[in-house]
Amino acid sequence: MTLWGGRFAGGRRDPLFEAFSESFSLDQRLVLYDLRVNEAYVRQLAAARALTQAEAKRLVAGVESIRRDVESHGKWAKGARCEDVHTWVEARLERAIGRLAGKLRTGRSRNDLIATETRLFAKDAVFSIGQACLEALEALLDLARGNLNVAMPGYTHLQPAQPILFAHYALAYFEMLWRDVDRFEGCLRRADELPMGAGALAGAAFPIDRIALARELGFARAARNSLDATSDRDFVCELLFACSLTLVHLSRLAEDLILYSSPAFGYVELADEYSTGSSLMPQKKNADSLELIRGKAARVLGRLTSMVALLKGLPLAYNRDLQEDKAALFDGLDTARASLMVAARVLRTLSIHSQKMEAAMHLGFLTATDVADELVRRGIAFAAAHEAVGKLVRHCLAESKTFAEVSAEEARRFIPTWDKSLARIASSPQLAVERRNVIGGTARSQVARQIRWAERATRDLKRRLGARS
Ligand code: ARG
C-alpha cells in the first residue's frame, strides 16, 4: 500500500528505489507517537465537524486496538514492508476498521505528522538524556566528596603547573556537564511547539483547534507558521549540538583518565569490568571504555554535521531530504545517552591512587609560582621574582634535584633572600593549594563550597526529572 497511488500509472516499482526510500526500518520507533497524534487529531477533526462523532469513535477505537497490539507484541514490526510508519498505521487501521480508515488523514499530511512525532520523541529523549546526565553528575560529585583530601598536579599544556585538589578536578567536569543539562533543557523549550494542523505546508483547510490539540499532546504552544513548522529541523540540530558538546566534555574527561591510568602517571585505575586486555600482550590492561567514549564523540559530531548540512540548501517547505533527520537524531541521542551511562559507571568504579598523585606533586616544581609570589610579598617585582625562580628551577633540573632537595647555599645563588620560610613554601604543595582561597579556587574550603552547590544542583535536577516521570 502507498498513500499516493492515484496519480501513478500503477506499473512495477523498482525494488531498489523502494528500499532506498523506505524509512519504516527507522521510524517504526515512532509508532506510539504516531498513534497518539492520530488519536488526538481524530478527536479534533470531529470537533471541527470534519468527521461525525460516530466515525471519530470508530477511528479512535481502531487506533487504540493497534496500540494494544503494538504494546503487547515486541516484534510487531517483524516482516512488515512499507514506506514509513504512517503508511503502516493506516494500512493496519484499514484491516481493523475497514474503509473508514481512509478518513484518518483528512486535512493532514505526513509532513506535519512527522514533524509532530519527531518533536514528541525529542521531548522524551531530553528527559532520558537528563537522567543519564544526572548519573554522571552524581558519580563526579561522589568522586569529589570521597577525595576531598587528595591533591594532584594540575596541568596546562599537559606540563606540570600548580597543585590542585582532585575534587576540584572532578568538579570541573561537573560544571561542564551541568551546562550540558541546561543546554538540553533550552533545546526542549524551543522544540516544545505543535506542528500538527500545518498540513502539507500551508495550514489545514479544516477548522482544527490547534491550541486544544497542542494541549492534548502536551505541547506548550502551537507553531505560529505552517511553512516553518513542517520544514525546519533546527530543534534536531540543536539537540545534536547539545549531544556533541556533552560528548566533547566526556571525551576530554576520557582523555585525561586514559593518560592518568597509564603507568607513567598511575593516578587512577579503571575497574576490570570497564577495561580490556590484549590478545597478544598478556600484561595489558587497556582503558577501552574511555577510548570508545572518545570515539563516540567523533561519531556524534558527524551526526551533527550531517544534520546541519542537510538543511542548508533546502527550499521551503518540506523536502524528502528531511527524512534523513531520523538517523542522525536517533543515533546521536542513543550514543550520547549510552556514553553518559558508561562514563558514570567508569567513574563510580575508578580507583584513585592518591600516593602516586602525592609523589608526583614533588616533581615538576609545582610550587614555583608560590615561591615567586612570596618574593613579591617581600617587595620584589614579579618579573624579577619570576626570572630568579626560573633560574633556580634550571639549576635543580641540571642537578636532578627537587625544591625539597636543594640546599640553602645553592638556592641563595639565585635567590639571595632564601630562608626557611621560602624553603617551606617551595616544598609544600599543600600550602599552595590552600593559598588559592578565592571563589572558584582550589583551596579546600572553596572546593567544599562547590560541593555544597553541586549537591543542591543535583537535588534540583532530580526533582525536575522526577516531576516529569
Ligand atoms: N518518511 C518521511 C519523513 O521522515 C515522512 C514524510 C513524507 N512526506 C512526503 N511528502 N513524502 O520525512
Boltz pocket constraint, residues with backbone or C-beta under 6 A from the ligand:
constraints:
  - pocket:
      binder: B
      contacts: [[A, 23], [A, 27], [A, 83], [A, 84], [A, 110], [A, 111], [A, 114], [A, 318], [A, 319], [A, 320], [A, 322], [A, 323], [A, 324]]
      max_distance: 6.0
